[in-house]
Amino acid sequence: MATAVCVPKLREAVQAWREGGYKGVTGTTQLLLRHWFHTEHRLPNGRMFTYHAAQRGALETLIYTWEVAGVRTRLDLLEAFAIKELLQGQQLPGNDGLSRLALKMATGSGKTKVMSLAVAWQYFNAIRERDPAVASAYAKSFLVIAPNIIVLERLAQDFTGGRIFQTDPVIPPALKAFWDVEVVARGEGGSTVSSAEGVLYLTNIQQLYPVAEPEATNPLAAMLGSRPPTTLTPTVPFTDRIVKRGQPVMVLNDEAHHTHDENSAWNGVIRDLAQKVPLSLQLDVTATPRFQKGGLFPWVVYDYPLKQAILDAIVKRPVKGITKAAEIQSDIASVRYQAFLTAGVNRWREYREALQPFGKKPALFVMMNTTAEADDVADWLRTKYPEDFGGDGTLVIHTDKTGEVSKKDLETARRAASTIDEDDSPTNAVVSVMMLREGWDVQNVTVVVGLRPYTAKANILPEQAIGRGLRLMFRGQGNGYTERVDIIGNKNFMSFVEDLEKLEQIKLDAEDLDGGKPILIPQIHFVPEKAEYDIALPMLSASLIRKRSIADEVAALDVMAFQHQPLPLKKGSKEAQTFRYEGKDILTLETLVSKDYEIQTPQTAGEVISFYAKLIAQDVKLPSQFNVVAPKIREWFEHRAFGETVSLDDGAVIQAMSSNVAAYVCRDLFTKALRAFSIEGQEPEVIADPVRLSDINPFPWTRPVYEADKTPWNLAPCGNGFEREFAKFLDMADDVRAFGKLHEQFPFSIAYVDGHTSLRYYHPDFVAIDTTGVHWIIETKGAETEEVQFKDRAATQWCEHATALTGTPWRYLKVPQKQFKSLQPESLAELQALHKGGPLF
């Protein structure tokens, strides 16, 4: 079986739920999902931000399982979603009655981001949902548990001070006023219970274990008294503080493969906590939720395997280093494994040379069998290669039999884990035994040398063995470069790596170290000798902006003109319990949606109107207009919604207002009406110096390239074969003077409004100058989508504005792949005739 027993059915159910519009969740959850995964985010530094598909899938699956399917225990999960024929032979947990789910996410896929979204989901529902029976099921208290100090400090970098909730787009603008969560890390907080609405406690599991009984008082202590406390204010354990808050708590176990043993002290801490305070959910997050014999936890609800992470290029691509070298018969490790160590050092040196132009410093990891062997190999590295690995150039970290860092090396390991990637770090190699199964989030590892046998008794899994080298070095710099990490080792270790291939159903690339090619990282950079082909793009202010105030427009909105069927009102009738809603295309009258809805328990009219107004204002990206929208919603309900004027104090009216169908129709009508007011045009202006193709810093690129003459870069980076073909055309065309490929990291984009009137941005493919001096923005298209028409319009308008503001003629040209191949143009002039005999711009 390739995955956990519940994952296949859940995967299908979540896909259908997503396509159906997230039906069955609270209004708060609906708002959060739309903000996180259906809104384009631009960070304060100007860069675009999108949650990765794996992060989205994990969070959606968690919400669907817990909120929509209502799964609360592992027994409920298995009964609802397990593939029954696969349960035989599975290691099943006992039914402890606790809510517990697990997410399997490959190393480097962003588990911490998913944890932050899960916290926000629980908190906002607990604080915003009006129905006490609904809100009370969610948590406002959170306990994030790490397995050790190193993992704890990694989590602290994101959570301390609530940093991740501010730097990532976790909190929708409409909900910022509701966010009141204090983060208390281990060693902080003293003895008081926080007065904040929500509290996130962050600690390592060892700090939660019961304190041992004090030893019997010795005679000296009896005479002199007990030793005074180290602090004047005693610290109250986190579990006690959580209990004093008296609210449901969500427990998040990071690197949760440690929790596989039901009788472990870790699980005992959580069960003890659950006896004292309600537990809304226990979430296990790890790349390897496996039992000792390799089987996946049956409570895994989402599986993002290493294979998919490699294909998605969100981790390095492991490459097996193949060598004919053999072990030498010797009891001295550095002698026995000298051939493998030499191969690892040589490979590391090749990476160092290849990465030097990018300002990156690679790191070498060596895994040994015993601490004595680790010390011997470290001495060998320092002695044989003093310039590279002498002194602090080699770091030895000893671990115990469980893989935890020994106490004497803990501070060194903590410091190295946070600094080894820095330019001024002296460390080039790390030698250890267990090689830190988690928490060592080093990005610059390029070579892993394994020189030890691995068996089930070693208490380490294949992915953990190479996991320390998987994190990307060029994270956030686009997907034009496929990063690699070389895995080198003796026969036993490489057999262990092959187990990973079987486990993850993936075939790793192999490299011949004895006669293979040297490491080459293609680099795109500006060539000063080609400065004549440089192109400058003007920086214009946006021609489309979100309106600051639409109070006058909303006040003039005529809700009596809204066209829809009257909502059902008669109390107790069949019509009042169910309602069929039909949505038709405004032009074709084709029925696009036809759904039955059930009426839910009523609330007060004011609460219903307030809730709808907030959702609608957020839908149209105008959260500040809540107070203006609410009166119009009240007017609609009172005079138009039911086909007659009604009293909003009437219980039957309140019941109808709070139904699912009323919520759908209200949001649909007002969203469509208000979107016309949400975006407005403005006259753009030049806001900064132009950006030039020559301004780029060198960046790596392993996708298609074209060695062009008419570009200021050494190579034209291309995203696919058609772009490469088009770059060749531009280079060969007699009427093209210069051109450049605008890859995704180039700081130029054009704002446009999509079909839902959301403000978005896109990066054109090429910029060019013809021999008459006309500047061109060119977009190549393999397939037409609905979005293309909006991009075309925005690019055309940008060219018009750029021409007017700079005096330089700018024009837009779209080049469909099918027509380009059919026409086979030889000049830009011929290409302009591509669209119905006239220019396409």
N, C-alpha and C positions, 0 to 999 in steps of 0.2 A: 504494500500500500504506500502510495507516494505522499500522502498527507494525513491529517488527523481525521477521525471518523465522522465528525460533524461538518467539516469544511466544505465538501462538495455541494451538499444541499443548501447550506447557508450562502454559498457563493451565488447560486442560482436565485435564491430568494431575495438577496440584497440587490442583485442586478435588476430584477423586476420591480422592486420597491423604488429604486432610484429612478428608473424610467417612468414610473407612475407618479413621480412628484413628491416622494417622501410622505405618502399618506399614512396617517395613524400616529403621528408624533404631536407633541405639544406645539403651540404657536412659538414658544421660545426656542425649541429645538429646530423648528423649521427656519426661523430667522438665522440661527447660528449656522446651519448647513448652507444656506444660501450665501451668507457672508463669506464663509471659509472657502467654499468650493465653486461658487458661481459668480464671484466678484473678482475683478482684476486689481491686484494690490501693487502699489508703488511705494517703496520704502523711503524714509527721509533722505537717504543718500541718492535717490533718483532711480535706483535699480528696481526692476520688476521682481515680484515675489509670487510664487505659486506653490501651493502644497503639492508634494509629489503624489502620483497616483497611488502609491503604496500607503502613504499616510492617510489619504482620503479613504481608501478601501478599508483600512483598519478601523478608522473612526466610524465610518458608516456601518460596518458590520457590528461593532460594539453597540451602537445606538439601536440598530435594528433588533439585535438579539435581546437586549435588556429592556428597551422601551416599547418596541412594537410587538415582538413575540412574547414579551413578558417573562422571559426566562430568569429565574432567580437562583436556582441551584444547579449543580452539575448533573443531578439526576433529571431535572426538568430538561436540561440541554440535550442529554442523550436520548430521552424519550421523544423529543420534538424533531431532532435533526440527525441523529446517528444513522448511518447505513447499517442496518441490523446484521447483515451477513458478515460485516467486517468487525463486529464486536467480539467475535469468538477469538480467544487467545489474547485479547487486549488486557492490559493491566488497568483495571478500573478502580477508581477511588471509592471510599465509603461515603455514604450520604450524611455529611455533617450539617446539612441544612443551611449552609452559608452560601451567599451569592458569590460565585467565583468564575471568572472567565480568563482566557489567556490569548495573547496575541503573539504570533511567531513572526518576527521581522528581522530580516538579515542584518548583520553587522553593517553599520554605516547608512541604514535606510531612514534614520530620523525617529527613533523610538521616543526620544525626549519631547519632540514636537507633538507626537500623538498623545503623550501623557498630559501635556499642557492643555490640549483641546478637550481631553476627557474631563479634566478638572473644571474647565469653563462650562462645559455642558451640564455637569451636575450642579455646579454653583448657581448658574443663572436660572435653571429650572427651580431650584430650591428657593430662590429669592424673588422670582417674578411670577410664577404660576399662582393664580388667584385661588384655585380650589385647594384647600388645605390637605385634602386626601391625596392630591397629586404631588404637591410641593414637598410634603413630608417624606416622600419616598426617596428624594434626592439628598445629596450630602452638601453641607457647607463646611465641614471639617475634613481635612485630607492628611493622610499619613503616607509619605513617600519614603520607602525603605530601600537602602542600598546594601549590598552584601559585604562591603568593606570600605575603608577610608578613601581609597583611590577613586572608586565609583562615586562615593559621596561627594568628593570635591569636584568631580566632573559635573554632577547634577547641580551642585551649589553655584557653579559658574552661570548656569541658566536660570535657576530659581531664586537665588538670593536677591532680596529686594524686589521680587516680582519681575525680574528683568525680562524673561521670555514673554511675559504677557504684554510687555510694552514694545519690545523690538520686533516681535512677530505680530501679524494682524489677527491676534486671537480674539480681541474684544471688538465687537461691532460698534461703530460710532454711536448708534442709538442706545447702546447699553452701558456706555462708559460711566454714566451717573450711578449705575447700580453696582459697579465693581468696588468692593471693599474687602479685599483679601490680604491678610498679613502673612508673610512668609517667615517662619521661625526655623532657622537651621540649628543643627546640633551645637550646643554651647551657647546659644542665645536664649533670651526670653526670661530667665530667672524663674520666679515662683508664681507669677500672676497668670490668670486666665485672660486671654486677649479679649478686648471689647469690640474688635472688628466683627463684621457680619460673618466673614469666613476666615479660616486660618489653615495654612498649609504647613505642616510640620515635616521637616526633612532631617533624616538621621540614618545611621547605619544600624543594622540589626543587632550588633553586639551591645549597643547602648540600651536596647530594650529588654535584654535578658534579665531575669530576676537577679537581684543582688544577693550574693552569698551571705549566709549568716555570719556575723562577726565572730572572730575567734575569742576563746575564753580570755578574760582579762589577766594579763600577767602581773606579777607582784609589783613591778616598777610602776605600771600604769595605775595600780590600785593606790599607790602612795602619792603619785604626782598628778593623777587625774588623766582624763582622756586627752589625746592630741587635739588642739584647736582646729576648727575647720579652715580649709584653705580660702574660702570666701565667706564673707559675712552674711550673704543672702543665699540660703540653700536653694538648689535647683530642683524643681519638681519634674519628675519624669514626664515625657511627652504623653505616654498612655494615660497618666493621671490627669493631665491637663485636658486631654480629649474627653475623658469621662466627665470631668467637671462641666464641660460645655453642654453635655446632655443632648447632643444632636447626632443625627446619623453621620457616620464617617465612611469615607471611601479610602481604602488601602491600595496603594500602588506599589507593587513589588518590582523593582528594576533588576535586571539580570536574574530573572525568577527561576532559572534552571536549578538554583539552589533549593527550591521549595518542593522538589519532587518527592521527598520523604515525608509522608504524612505524619510521622512521629518526630520530626525534627523540632528543635527548640524554636526555630523561626515560625513554623506553623502553630506551635504551642502559644507563642506570644499573641498571634492573631485570634486564635480561638478564645484565649483568655479575655482579650479586648471585646470580642463579640458577646461575651457573657455580661458585660457591663454597659454596653452602649450599642444601639442598632448599627448594623453594618450594611450600608447600601450596596456596596460592591467591592469585591477584592479583585483587582486587575493584575494579572501576571504578564510582564512584558519581557521578552528575551528572544535572542536569535536561535537558541537551542533548547526548547522546552521538551527535553527528552529524559526518559528514565535511564537508569544505568545500562540497560540492555539495548538502548537505542530507540525504543518506541516513543512516539509523541504523546504528550499529555492529551487525554481524550477531551479535556475541557478547552482545547484550542479552538477558537472560532474563526481565526483569520490566519492565513499562511502566506507570507511573502518570502519565498525561498531564495537562497543564495544564487541559484541559477538565474532567476528572473532579475535579481539585482545586478548581476553581471551583464545580462542582455540589455538592461535599461541604462547601463553605464553610470550607476550611482555608487558603485564601488570599483576598485581596481580589478583588472582581469588577471587572475592567477595564471602563471605560466610555469610548467614543470621544466626545470633545468636538467637535462639528461646528460650524463657523463659516464664514460667507461671506467672511470677511476674506481679503485677498490680499497677496502680497508686494509691497513697494514697490521699484522699480528703484533700488537703491543698493548701493554697495560697503561701506557701513557696516552691520554686522550688526544693531545695535540699531535702526537706521532701517528696514532691510529687513524685519525680523521683528517690528516694534513691535506690530502687531495681535495676533499670537499670544502675545507676551510679556504684553501687557496682559490678555488673556483668562486666561492662566495665573495671573497675580497676583490678578485678581478672584476666580477660582475658589478659590484658596488662602485668600483672606480670608473667603470664605463658609464654608469648612471650619473656619477658625479660630473664627469666631463660633459655628458649630454644635457644635464640640467643647469649647468653653470650660466648659460645665456639668459635663463629665466629667473636667476636669483634664488634657486631652490637648492637645499642641501639634503641629500639622501641619507637614510639611516639603514644600518645592517643589524638584523636580529639573529642571534645564534642560540639554539635550544640544546641544552645538554642533558645528560642522564642523572648526574649527581652534582652536588655543590662542589665537590673536590674537582670533578672534571670541568665545571664552569670556571673555577679559579685557574686551573691549568691552561685552558684555552684563552682566557683573558690575558694571562701573562704572555702567552705565545703571540697574541696579536700586538701587545704593547712592545714586545722585544723585536719581532720580525718587521713590523711596520710602525716604527716610532713616530714618523711624521703624521701618519693618519690616525693611529690608535694609541699612541703613547699618552701617559698621564691620564687626564680626564677624558681623553678621546674614547676610552672604553669604560663602560659602566657595567658592574656585576651586581645583579640583584638576586639574592637567595630567596627561595620560597620553600614552604614546608610541604608535607605530603598531600595536603588538601589544595595546594596551589596558591595559598595566601602568602603574601610577602612577609618574610621574617621580620620580627620587631626591630632588629638592629639595622635592617636595610629600608625600613618603612619610610623614614623621612627622605632618604636619598631617592627612593622610587617616586614619592609624591612630587618632589621637586623636578625630577627628570621628566615625569609624565606631562608636566605643564610647560616645560621649557625646551625639550629636545628639538622641536620643530622651528625654534627661533633661529634667526641668522647668526646670532652671536653665541649660540650654544656650542661648547667644545666637544660634546658627545657625538661620535660617529657610529659607535657600535654598542649594542646591549647584549650581554650574555647572561642567561638565566636557565633554570631548570624547567619549571612549569610554564614559563614565559607568560605569566599573568593572563589568566583565562578571560578576564574582562576588565573594563575600566581604563585600559591603557590605550587611549584614543589618539595615538600618534599618526599623523598624516604622511610623514615623509619616509616611511618604510618602503624600500624598493627591493630588498633581498632578504629572504628568510631562509636560514640554514638550519635544518633539523637533523640532529645527530643523537637520536635516542629511540628506543623501541616504544611503541604506543600500543597498549592493550586496554581492555575494559578495566583492568585493575588500576590503570594509570589515572582513572577518574577524570579523563579529558576527552572531549569529542573532536572529530576531525575539523569542523569549522572553527572551533576554538583554537586549534593549533595554528591555523593560518590567519585567523581573524584579526590579529594585531596588525597585519600588513594590508588590510583591505581598504582602509579609509582613503578617500581621494586627497591628493596633494593640490590639485587645481580646482578645488570645489568652487562652484559659483562662476566659473569662467566658460560656460557653454559646453556643448557636447561634441565639439570638433576634434577632441583628442581623446583616444582610448588609453587610459593609464594602465600600467602593468605592475605586478609584483612577482619577482622570480622566486620560485620555491625549489630549493636545492637540498638534497639530503642523501643519507645512506639508504640501503635497500629497505630496511625496516620502516624508516620514516616515509619513504616514497610509497610503500605499500599502504601506509596509513592514509596518505593523500589520495590514493586510488579508492579507498573506502569512501572518501568524501564524494568522488565522482559517482559512485554507485548510489550513495545516500541521496544526493541532490539530482541525480539523473542528468549529469552534465559531463561533457568531455572537454577537459582543459587542454589548451594549446601546449605544445612541447617545444623546447629550444635545445639544439645540440650545442652544449657548452664546449665540446672538444674542437669543433670546427665550424661553429655557427657564426653568423654575421654579428658584427659589433652593434651595440645599441645606438640607434639613431632616432632622435625625436625631431621630426620636421618642424621647422620654425617659420612663422610668418613675421616679417619685420620690414621696416622702411629701409630703402636703399638710397642713401644720399645722392648717388650718381644718377638716380632716376627722378630727381626732384621736379623736372619739367613736366612730369605726369601727375603731379600732386593736384588734388581737387579740394576746394573749400566748400562746405555746406553751411549756409546761414542758420543761426539759431533764432527762431521766431517764437514769440509767445503764442499760446494756444489760441486758435480761432474759435474753439468751442470750449465753453466753461460751464460748470454747474452754477445755476443762478444762486445768488446770495439770499434773495428774498423773493417769494412769489405770493406774498400775502394778498395783494390786490387781485392777481389772477384767480387765486383760489376763492376769494370772497365773491367773485363774479361768476363762479361755477354754477350752472343751472342743473341742480340734481333732479328737478322735475322732468328734465328732458332725457334722463337715462332710460334706455330701452331694455326692458327685461320683463319676464313673467313675474307677477306679484308673488311674494314669498307666502307660504302657508301660515295661517294664523289661528284657525279654530282650535281651541284647546281640547285635547282628548280625541280628536278625529284621527283617522288613518293618515290623512294628508299632513297632519301636524307631526306625525312620527317619522315619516319618510318623505323624500322629495327628489324628483328626478331633475337634474340640471343639464341643459343642452347648450353647448357653446358653438356658434356658427361663424364661419368665415364671413367677414363683412362684405366681401365682393361677390364670392361665389355662392354664399348661403349654404355651403357644405358643412355638415355637422362634424365638428372636430373633436368634441368631447361630449359624452353622454354618461352621466354617473348618478347613482342613487346615494343619498345621504341620510343619515339618521340624526335626529335632534337630540342634543345633550342636555344635561342639567343646567338650569338657568342661573344667572348671576344678576347683580344690579345693572341697570341700563348704563349708568355712568362708567362702571368698570368695563363693560363690554365695549362701549364706544372708545374709551381710552386705550384699551388693548388693541383694537383694530386700527386706530389712528397711528399708533406707534409702529405697527407692522407695515402699514401702507407707506408711511413716511420713509421707512427704511427701504421698502421695495423700490421706491423711485429715487433713492439716494438723497433724500431731503429730511434727515432726522430732526433738523432744527425747526421744521414747519409743523411739528406735531400739534401745537396749540391752534394753528390755523386750520388744519385738516379736521380736527375733532368736531367743531361746530357744524361743518358741512355733512359729516357722517350722521350726526344727530338729526339734522334737517331731513336727510334722506330716509332714515328709519321712521321718523315721525310722520312724514307726509307722502313718501313715494314707495318705500320698500314693499309695503303690503297692499298697495293699490288703493289705500284710503288713509285718512288721518287717524292716528292711534295715540293712545296715552302710553308713554314710556314707563309709567309706574305700574301698568297692568302686568300681572304675573305671566299671563299667556304671551304677551308681547315680549317680555324679557326672555322667556323660554325660547321663543322663535328667533330672537336676536342672537342668542348664544349658540345656535345650532351650527353644525358643520356647513350646511348649505348657505346659511346667512354669511358665515365667515368667507366662504369661497366667492359668492356673488359680490359681496361688499368689496373685498380686496381686488377682484377682477375689474369691476366697474371703475373704482376710484384710481387704481393704478394706471389703467389706460387713459383716464382723463387727465391725471396729473403729470404723466410722462411728457406730455406736450409742453409743460411748463418747466421741466427739470433741467433742460439743456438750452443754452442760448449762445448765439454767435457774438463775437466781438472782433473789432479790428485788431489784427495782430501787429506786433512791432518787433524790431530787432532787439533782442534782450542781452546778447553776449557776443563775444568774438566768434567768428565761424570756427567750426571744427574741421580739421584737415585730416586727410588720409595719413599724412606724415606724422600725426600726433600719437599714433598707436604705440603701445609698448609691445615688445615681442611676445607672442603667444604660441603654444604648441598646436599642431593640427595634423591629424592622421586620416582625415576624410579626403575626398578627391581634391586635387589642386590642378592648376594650369600654370605653366611657366610662361607668363605673358610679358611682352615687351612694353606695352602701353599702360602699365600700372606702376605706381610708385613703390609697391611692395615687391619682395623677391618672388613671391608666388601669389596667385589669386586663389584664396580658400573657397571651396565650393561645397555645398551641402549634399549634392547628388550629381548624377551623371548629366542631367539636362543643364544644370547650372554650369558645369564644366564645359559642355558643348557651347553654351551661350557665351561664356568668357572667351573661348577660342574665337567665336564669331566677332565679338567686339574687338579683339586684338588684331584680327585679319581685315576688318572692314576699312576701306580706304577713307571713308568720311568720318571715322571716329579718331579723335585726337588723343584722348586719354579715358581711362575708366577705372573703377574700383569696385570690389565686392564688399557690400556692407554686411559683414558678419554680425551676429547677434550681440557681440560685446562692444561693437562700435557705438559711441554715445549719440545716436541719432534715431529718432522715431517720430511718427506722425500720429496725432490723436484723431480718433474717429468715433462715431456713435454707432453701435451695433443695432440689430433688429429689435432689441429690447430697450433701446435708448440708454444703454449703459455706456459710459465713456471708457474707451479702450485705446490701446496703442499698438502699432505694428512697425516692424522694421523692413523697409523695402530691400530688394535683393541687390540692385546695382545702381551706381551713379556713373554718368558718362558725359563727356563734352565732345560735340561734333566739330567738324572743321570750320563751321560758320560761327562758332562761339556759343551755340545753344547748349544749355546744361539739361541733362535728362535724369529723371528718376524712373528707373525701369523695374518692373515686377514680372518675374517669370512664373507661370502657372501651369502645373500639371493637371489639376482638377479644379473645377469651379465649385465653390460653395456659396451659401447664402451670404456669408460675411464679405465676399470679394467685392460686391457692388458698393458696400459702405466704404471699404478701403479705397476703391477706385475714386469715389467722389471726394474723399478727404485728401488723397494725394494730388488730385487735380486742383483742388482749392489751395493746397499748400504751394503748389507751383505758381499759381496766379499771384498769391500774396508775396512769395519770394521775389518774383519778377518785379512787382510794383515797388517793393521796399528796397531792393538792392540795385535795380537797374540792369541786372543780368538776366537774360531770358532763361526761364526754367519751364520745362514741359514734362508731362507724365506719359509713359508708354507701358501698356500691359502686353505681355507676349505669351499667348497660350502655346503649350508644347506641341499639340497636335498640328496646329496651323503652321508653326515654325518649321516643323519637320517636312510638312507638305510643300511649303513655299521654298525652302532652302535659299534664303536671301543671302546676298553677298555684300550688302551695304545697309546702313541705317535708314537711308531713304527708301529702299525697297521694303524694309520691315514696317515702315509707317503705313504702307498700303495694305497691311494685313487684314484690317477690319473693314469689310464691305467696301473696299475701294477707297477708304479714307483713313486718316490717322486714328489710332486708338489711344486717346489721351483725354 
